[in-house]
Each structure stands twice: as structure tokens, then as C-alpha cells.
Amino acid sequence: MKVAVATVDGETVSQHFGQSTGFLVFEVEDKKIVSRKLQTPSDTPHNEGVCHGHGASLVAMLGGCEVLICGGMGGGAAAAMKSAGIAAVLLPGILPAEEAVRSFLAGKGEKSEAGFCQCGHNH
């Protein structure tokens, strides 16, 4: 199974999907992490985050992933993940990416199809 973690710094879970600059993609076998790879969108022309107008390329970049972990995301991003067959799992709080994946594997995290974030903007 492949699990993606939205990230800004390549190490921790991004607090908001839309501010992420890439994804750490973990390959998981028998509930153990066997590999980790940082993926960044090559067509993002600025540093505003990955979801600003690049939805199709993001879904393609996450191809093969069954789960996307982030601290929060808006409704549009949650709907795009759902339509691509990728479960959005929300783990608010600044966590190292590997810890977040282990938490997900242990059954923690809230699945979202409608979006959730703590930044206060409308979804």
C-alpha cells in the first residue's frame, strides 16, 4: 500500500493541504514502512502550495496511493481525493511524517470526504 503525506518541509505533516509543497510517499507492507520518497510537482510555478490550480497534476502525482494524510484540507480538495479513490485522513498537529503514517496504521486519524481545517476559511 502507498500512503502519501502532504508536507511543506519534506519532514513533517502539512497543516493544510493547500499550503503543501510536495508529498512524502511511503510504501507500506505488513503495516511496516519499507520505503519513503519525496515527490514535488514539477509544474508548480510559485510557492503558494500545491493545490492552487494544479488539481489534475496532483491526482496524477498521487497515482497508486490509497491514502493521503494531512493536517487539514478544504472541501474541494477532499472531493478531488474521493473521486480519485484516495482516502483523505486528517491528523492535525505538527507530526513527523513517519509518525503520522504509523498513527494511521494504528487506526488513528479522521477520514474526511467533506474537508476540514482549523484555519477558519470557508470550504
Secondary structure as the mmCIF struct_conf table of DSSP 4:
data_model
#
loop_
_struct_conf.conf_type_id
_struct_conf.id
_struct_conf.beg_label_comp_id
_struct_conf.beg_label_asym_id
_struct_conf.beg_label_seq_id
_struct_conf.end_label_comp_id
_struct_conf.end_label_asym_id
_struct_conf.end_label_seq_id
STRN STRN1 LYS A 2 THR A 7
BEND BEND1 VAL A 8 GLU A 11
STRN STRN2 THR A 12 THR A 12
BEND BEND2 GLN A 15 HIS A 16
HELX_RH_3T_P HELX_RH_3T_P1 PHE A 17 GLN A 19
STRN STRN3 GLY A 22 GLU A 29
TURN_TY1_P TURN_TY1_P1 ASP A 30 LYS A 31
STRN STRN4 LYS A 32 GLN A 39
TURN_TY1_P TURN_TY1_P2 SER A 42 ASP A 43
BEND BEND3 HIS A 46 GLU A 48
TURN_TY1_P TURN_TY1_P3 VAL A 50 CYS A 51
BEND BEND4 HIS A 52 GLY A 53
HELX_RH_AL_P HELX_RH_AL_P1 GLY A 55 MET A 61
TURN_TY1_P TURN_TY1_P4 LEU A 62 GLY A 64
STRN STRN5 CYS A 65 CYS A 70
BEND BEND5 GLY A 71 GLY A 71
STRN STRN6 MET A 73 MET A 73
HELX_RH_AL_P HELX_RH_AL_P2 GLY A 75 SER A 83
TURN_TY1_P TURN_TY1_P5 ALA A 84 GLY A 85
STRN STRN7 ALA A 87 LEU A 90
BEND BEND6 GLY A 93 GLY A 93
STRN STRN8 PRO A 96 PRO A 96
HELX_RH_AL_P HELX_RH_AL_P3 ALA A 97 LEU A 105
TURN_TY1_P TURN_TY1_P6 ALA A 106 GLY A 107
BEND BEND7 GLY A 109 GLY A 109
STRN STRN9 GLU A 110 SER A 112
BEND BEND8 GLU A 113 ALA A 114
STRN STRN10 PHE A 116 PHE A 116
BEND BEND9 GLN A 118 CYS A 119
#
